[in-house]
């Protein structure tokens, strides 16, 4: 049986080094766009909820709690799945940079964070939510292109963020 996950990863990773601008675009997505996404989320929250400081702090607190719980679940999943990063499993992998840790690949914490920002912005009705979707896709592409994650890791981060957002929406409806 073919491993389509590794085949797709290899095809995307093989593009690395062909075009300087694509390498720069992917590296920015892999490393820095998540910070821009968080800044967008916080700025939008401030713009919408500023007159009501309680709502502002509540929104930011809910996001921080949901993100923390989701990250803990991601770490626990990583302990059980035990999938190393592509550059560890496949030494021929091209990489644009070395991440801080290499023990865990599945699910992608960056993809989980980027998609959670998108989903939570929809839940809170923030302006420009769909721009966060574009940024999350950019982050995801950058992580695969850079040789840091397999496509299935990105999908795992997306699903984990979606489940967390559904759970958050349910909890908020109960409050």
C-alpha positions in Angstrom: 0.0 0.0 0.0 1.3 3.4 -0.9 1.9 6.0 1.8 0.2 9.0 0.2 1.1 11.2 3.2 4.8 10.7 2.6 4.4 10.9 -1.2 2.6 14.3 -1.0 5.1 15.5 1.5 8.0 14.6 -0.8 6.3 16.4 -3.8 5.8 19.6 -1.8 9.2 19.4 -0.1 10.9 18.9 -3.5 9.8 22.4 -4.6 12.2 23.8 -1.9 15.2 25.6 -3.4 13.8 26.2 -6.8 12.5 29.7 -6.3 13.9 32.0 -3.7 10.6 33.9 -3.3 8.7 30.6 -2.7 11.3 29.6 0.0 10.9 33.0 1.7 7.1 32.8 1.5 7.0 29.3 3.0 9.5 30.1 5.7 7.6 33.2 6.7 4.4 31.1 6.9 6.1 28.4 8.9 7.7 30.6 11.5 6.2 34.1 11.6 2.7 34.2 10.3 1.3 32.6 13.4 2.4 35.7 15.3 0.6 37.9 12.8 -2.5 35.8 13.2 -2.4 36.1 17.0 -1.9 39.9 16.6 -4.8 40.1 14.2 -7.0 38.1 16.7 -6.1 40.3 19.6 -6.5 43.5 17.7 -9.9 42.5 16.3 -11.0 41.5 19.8 -9.9 44.9 21.2 -11.7 46.8 18.4 -14.9 44.9 18.8 -15.1 44.6 22.6 -13.2 47.7 23.8 -16.2 49.6 25.2 -17.0 46.5 27.3 -13.8 45.6 29.0 -15.3 42.7 30.7 -16.3 41.1 27.4 -12.8 41.9 26.0 -11.1 40.1 28.9 -13.6 37.3 28.8 -13.0 36.7 25.1 -9.2 36.7 25.5 -9.4 34.5 28.6 -11.6 32.0 26.9 -9.2 31.8 23.9 -6.2 31.4 26.3 -7.9 28.6 28.2 -9.1 26.8 25.1 -5.7 27.1 23.4 -3.9 25.8 26.5 -6.2 22.8 26.9 -5.9 22.0 23.2 -2.1 22.3 23.3 -2.0 19.9 26.3 -4.2 17.4 24.3 -1.8 17.8 21.3 1.2 17.0 23.5 -0.7 13.9 24.9 -1.5 12.8 21.4 2.1 13.3 20.4 3.2 10.9 23.2 0.9 8.2 22.0 1.4 8.6 18.2 5.2 9.0 18.4 5.7 10.3 14.9 9.0 12.1 14.4 9.4 15.0 12.1 10.0 14.3 8.4 13.7 15.4 8.5 14.3 12.8 11.3 12.4 9.9 9.5 13.7 10.8 6.0 17.2 12.1 6.1 17.0 13.4 2.4 14.4 15.9 3.4 15.2 19.5 2.6 14.6 21.8 5.5 14.6 25.6 5.6 15.3 25.7 9.4 15.4 23.5 12.4 12.5 23.6 14.9 13.0 23.8 18.6 12.0 20.2 19.1 12.0 17.1 16.9 10.3 14.4 18.9 6.7 15.3 17.9 5.3 15.8 14.5 1.6 14.8 14.9 -0.5 16.9 15.3 1.0 20.2 14.2 0.9 22.7 17.0 1.3 25.6 14.6 -1.6 24.4 12.4 -3.7 23.7 15.5 -3.0 27.2 16.8 -3.6 29.0 13.5 -6.9 27.2 12.8 -8.0 27.6 16.4 -7.5 31.4 16.0 -9.7 31.2 12.9 -12.4 29.2 14.5 -12.5 31.2 17.7 -12.7 34.5 15.7 -15.8 33.1 14.0 -17.3 32.1 17.3 -16.7 35.6 18.7 -17.9 37.3 15.5 -14.6 39.2 14.9 -14.1 41.1 11.7 -11.8 39.7 9.1 -12.2 36.1 10.3 -11.7 34.7 6.8 -8.3 36.4 6.5 -7.3 34.3 9.5 -8.2 31.2 7.4 -5.9 32.4 4.6 -3.1 32.9 7.2 -3.8 29.4 8.7 -3.4 27.8 5.3 -0.2 29.8 4.8 1.1 28.5 8.1 0.2 25.0 7.2 1.8 25.1 3.7 4.9 26.6 5.2 5.3 23.9 7.8 5.1 21.1 5.1 7.2 23.0 2.5 9.9 23.6 5.1 10.3 19.9 5.9 8.9 20.3 9.4 5.6 18.4 9.1 3.8 15.9 7.0 0.4 16.8 5.5 -1.4 14.5 7.9 0.1 16.4 10.8 -1.5 19.6 9.5 -4.8 17.7 9.1 -4.5 16.5 12.7 -3.9 20.1 13.9 -7.0 21.3 11.9 -9.2 18.5 13.3 -8.0 19.1 16.9 -8.7 22.9 16.5 -12.1 22.1 15.1 -13.0 19.8 18.0 -11.7 22.4 20.5 -13.8 25.1 18.8 -16.9 23.0 18.9 -16.3 22.2 22.5 -15.7 25.9 23.2 -18.9 27.0 21.4 -20.9 24.4 23.4 -19.4 25.6 26.7 -20.1 29.3 25.8 -23.7 28.4 25.0 -24.1 27.0 28.5 -22.8 30.1 30.1 
